[in-house]
């Protein structure tokens, strides 16, 4: 069986595999494919690719065997130890320092050893807690069986090449195999991905593609590397295998350490390189890239009233019309930059995910209304639509991001809604006011009835007041009579006091008149002369509290006994000191004054010095 004789059959076989199982091997090196598929044909005893084509159609179980022959899943933990040491000591610290959230993509990961190696390196550098919080590792391959093995774990023999410390620290036994620790496994995502057909994972900090590119043709490698360039952040790193070089793609990636096969992305490309990148990211050859670029530019309208931005398949801004440049403050230097480097890509609404969705589904993606702050300080609302741009053959060459200005419409809707709410509020207030008026009317009627009742009560009160007034007039007359009587009695008391003062004044001895409470009411001149206290100093004072030469405290019992009427008159002689300081013998005579209600209406004290022979 010769290749020339079976070339058409072989291409038909590859197309059948692509259409039935989704594996596109057209980008793989033909010599390698012919050798591996031919070897499988020999094992089955088939002499042509056409016969093998028929065999595949009748035996679907043959596909996994064929894929295992073509996709040589040769991998191991920390393959090429020196390169991994360099990655751990030099590259990983830079990634950790630059990025809060770290994204790693292991392409062609096969059974997962490379992805787990990357997880161990970052976990050792960050610690388990920070590793889970900051790191996400995407492990992809086209071989589902290999991915299933990566998820299910490994035998003890397959882990022999791994350091014992790493085995015990990162793997745990489960159902006869050893799986990556469940607590850390959440940071790894395994999934099927075809480097030739599927859109790349974006915003990657470290992309591992070790000994995978070597199986593709130069044209296929160019398209894959164009996708890698789009996937990496501007400061991201590309980690290749020993058998791979990038000598023909130095405009996309610059070597960090050529010996260890570590490269970094060239973030800003010249127009020629961007055009080449656009062509290589597409499914056609580079020969028609200028035609594609011209068509891409013709799809946008420079003078349109609404802002429009056109982005090619690798994420570079190809065109922004006048309205877009004015609205979003884009300058000439922004044309040719990756969209993800511009603020418009994420603020105030994320455009990156919708762009990926438009590429994937090949249909327009409408975004909710977003408010944009313009450079002049005003705000506008836009309905955003991401539309994939398709070439004549149906291939995607970019996207057009259209911004439909709905500011006036949004304001009109807001005003309409506000007016509607105001009308509803006014109607509710009207209903409420009507109810309040009815309630007020009822309250007024009740108030009128209460006022009528109050009026009757006031009339009754007025009559009572008139009666009370008559009673007060009568009482006033009676009070005037009493007042006249009191005035007459006062005059009599005054006359009596005058008379009493006259009497006591003519008594040739000290005299004092006490009321029933023993308060001094009269103090004649002879008493003042004996004891040295004037009448105005004594009247109203308690007799027993006077500070005079007479021992009044010693006379307390004597005076009280006379006040009780036993006997009504009595006398005693005591030692005293007159106002001149002379010691004398003093005779004290006490008599009661009759009262109106009781026999004790007061006392009269007579005091005289007893002359000694």
Secondary structure, DSSP 4 states (H G I P E B T S, - for coil): --HHHHHHHHHHHHHHHHHHH----TTB-HHHHHHHHHHHHHHHT--SHHHHHHHHHH-TTHHHHHHHHHS-----TTSSHHHHHHIIIIIHHHHHHH-SSEEEEETT-TTTHHHHHHHHHHHHHH-HHHHHHHEEEEEEES-HHHHHHHHH-B-TTTTTTS-HHHHHHHEEEETTEEEE-HHHHTTEEEEE--TTTSPPPPSEEEEEE-S-GGGB-HHHHHHHHHHHHHHEEEEEEEEE-TT---GGGTTTEEEEETTTTEEEE--S--HHHHHHHHHHHSSS-GGGHHHHHHHHHHTS-TT-SS-EEEEETTSBEEEE-HHHHHHHT--GGGTTSBGGGSGGGTSSS--HHHHHHHHHH-S-EEEEEEEEE-TTS-EEEEEEEEEEEE-TTS-EEEEEEEEEE-HHHHHHHHHHHHHHHHHHHHHHHHHHHHHHHHHHHHHHHHHHHHHHHHHHHHHHHHHHHHHHHHHHHHHHHHHHHHHHHHHHHHHHHHHHHHHHHHHHHHSSSEEEEE-TT-BEEEE-HHHHHHHS--HHHHTTSBGGG--SSB-TTTTHHHHHHHHTTSSSEEEEEEEEE-TTS-EEEEEEEEEE---SSSS-S-EEEEEEEPP--
